[in-house]
Amino acid sequence: MDGRHSRLPGEGNIPARASSRATERLALGDDAGAVADYTTTLTIDPWYIEALNNRGLARQRTNDLEGAVADFEEALRLASPDWPPRGMIEANLLGVRNVLARRGQ
């Protein structure tokens, strides 16, 4: 997988539009809205690696650490080993796991 986006005939790039709005929400601190929009994106295109990573970040910010771990792990499962942003996702996953370990979870 290379982070490609699915297109529905006649619909334009719905996953990219939903992801763009989610990214705006995340930047504005609307983390719950970002999670909802990334979830919409992933319902349409479950292989959208960037949306998985970003939803993981939003979930982390809403204190849904288990959800964040699940998103980061799925993103890593889908990403090819030589995909450049893979290291960023690995770092995100490690950060959340460290928080969980400090909390004894």
N, C-alpha and C positions, 0 to 999 in steps of 0.2 A: 504494500500500500504506500502511496506517496501523498496522501492528504487530498486526493481528488474530490471533487464535489459532484453529486448527482444532479441531473437536470430532468425535470418533468416536462414532457412535450407541451409547448405553449405556455409554460408557467415561468420561464426565465430561470434564474438561479435562486430558488427559494432558500436553500440552506445557506448560501452566502449572505442573502439579505437578512435572514433571521440572526445569523452569527454576527453580522455587522451591528445590528441593533443591540444584541447581547453585549458586544464589546463596548459599545457606548454606555450601556447601563452599568457595566462593571467599572468603567472609568469614572462614572458619576457617583459610585458608591451604592447603586441599587443592586446589591448582590442577589437578592431573591428574584428580582426581575431578570437578571442575567442568567441565573440558573434555569428559570422557566424558558427563556428564549433559546438557550443552548440545548435544552431538552427537546424543544420543538425542532431545532436543527437536526439533532441526532435521531429523532423519530423518522425524519425524511431520509437522512443519510448517516447511518450508524458507523460508517467508516471515515467520518470527518475527524481526523486526528486532532487538528487544532481546536475544534469545538470540544472534544473530550478533555484536552488539556485545560482549556479555559474554563470549562464547567467545573473541573477539579479545583481550579484556583478560586472560583466563586463559592464553591461548596466549602472550601477551607475557610474563607472569610465569613461564612455563615455558621462556622463551627460544626459542619457536617464532615468530620474528618474521615469517617469510614467511607462516605460517598466519594470524597476526594481521592482516597486511596484507590477505590474501585475504578474511577475515571482515569487516573494516571496509569494504573496497571493495564487497563484496556487499550489506552493510547499506545503504550509500549508494546503490547501484544500485536497491534496492527502495524506499527511503524517498522520499516526495514532497518536492519542493524546499522546501515551506513547513512541513514537519513540525518542531516545535520542538526535539526532541532531535538533529536532524541536525547541528547545530553541535558537539555533544559528540563525535559519531562522527568528524566531520572533524578535530577536535582530536586524538582518539586516533590516527587514521591518520597525521597529521602527526608526532606524537610518535614513532611507530614508524619512520617513514621517516627522521626525523632520526637516530635511533639507528643504523639501517642505513647511512646516509651516513657517520656518524662511524667506523663499522667498515669502510668501504670496500666495502660490499656493494650 
